[in-house]
Amino acid sequence: MSVGLALASACATVPGADPSMQLPEPPAAVAAEAVRAERTTRITTAARLVFAWRAQEPDFRSEGMGVARIEPPDKARLDLFFDNGEVAAIAALVGDELRIPAELPSELVPPPALFWAALGVFRPGDGATLVAGREDNGSIELGYRLPVGDRVRFRLRGHAVADAMVLDGGAVVQRVVASEPGPGSAYPAEATYRNLRDYRELRLRLETFEHVDSFPSDIWNPGLRGSRRDPASLGGRL
């Protein structure tokens, strides 16, 4: 769908919008593309994704294997393990609520909108307001204001999330870049989360995925339950 003519008349910045977005007020066609992307990328079946991960922090580097479990309509869980089997991070996301065990670090876990983007889901969040948008070289750029006051910007390509970022004033402070899905997959082959303030990076590379019927309901309220993973956790259903 071409929105060039609509954008030609949409040159004013939204009053009160973050100037760092540098996007015009979204025309109706761009807003429609946003709705279509939400519908296209929403979770429709439960799935289990196994991936390799690598993290870099100012004084520390680590890597290992991990698993993500997702279930309709809006549940996701991420478990990261070091190569020796120790738990590196656990987080569950239900809608826009991020749940992380108190005894585990949260620095490597992106905020909800970026967490979803890393899984290939375009979900600005409940109560998010589209305040800016445009078509640019075959992609759609969208700026949202969240209920908590944060500003989030997305770049969509072919209704898939290619880029998502959190802005503060004139600066991008957190960002997720997602690749196109791999063959036969609806999930990004690779996704990278960067916290630019804290100089942290988490890179996920998809290894395998499978569709499943469902998951136990208690996994969406995670606890540590020991300090090591089950040896079969990455080779069978968690």
Disulfide bonds with the S-S distance in Angstrom:
none
